[in-house]
Amino acid sequence: MEKTQIADINEQILKLRAALPIWGVEANDLVELAQNAERAAAHVDERTLQRVRGLIETTTGWHNTLLYWEEQDAAPALSADIRVLRGSLDAMRTEVSTAASKFLG
C-alpha cells in the first residue's frame, strides 16, 4: 500500500472515530424511540424515518469503505484497526436496522 494511500486512510479513520460516538448517540435515540413507539402502538413521523434511513445510509457507506480498505494490503496494525472500527459500525447498523423494523413493522 502506498504511503499517500495509508496517510489518506489514517485521516479518514480519524474522521470516522470522531463520528462514531455521535452516530452511537443517534442510534441509541432511535432504538429508544422505536421501543417507545412499539409499546404505545404509536405511528412514527416521517422525520424519524428519515433519520433512520440517513443513519443506515451513512453507516453502510462507511462499512463498504472499511471493507474495501480491509481488502487492501495494509500493515497488520492498520488492518486490525479497520476490523475493530468495522465491528463497532456493524453493531450500530444492526441496532438501527432492528429499530427500523419496529418503525416499519
Number of C-alpha atoms within 10 A of each C-alpha: 9 9 8 9 12 15 11 12 17 15 11 14 17 11 11 16 11 11 11 16 11 11 18 19 11 17 23 16 14 24 21 13 17 24 15 12 15 16 9 9 11 11 10 15 9 9 9 15 15 11 14 20 15 12 21 19 13 12 21 15 12 18 20 12 15 21 14 10 18 17 9 11 11 16 10 9 9 17 17 13 15 22 16 12 18 20 13 14 20 16 12 21 22 13 15 25 19 14 23 19 10 16 23 10 7
